[in-house]
Amino acid sequence: MSGSGLKIKYKAPAVHQAILVLEFLMSAGPSTLQKISTYTGVSKATLLRILETLEAHAWVCSDPSAKTYTAAVRVLFKSDGSGEREQQIQET
């Protein structure tokens, strides 16, 4: 998925990678560093920095005993373009 084929005029690779991680965690549920790295194509070293940053901002929760990460907050936009959003807090 790392080569998602998006046409972007100005690229911010770290932002792109963080979004890939969040999208993966929202669909896959609790995942190990290896599983996230395999899916996103992001190196484990970079992935750790991304996950620590996302966790500091309460977007991701880690479970040290299981060595997994989970999406903590999801912001969903209505597909009708109305711009309304709904926040769902995923219980961990």
Secondary structure by P-SEA (a helix, b strand, c coil): ccccccccccccaaaaaaaaaaaaaaccccccaaaaaaaacccaaaaaaaaaaaaaacccccccccccccccbbbbcccccccbbbbbbbcc
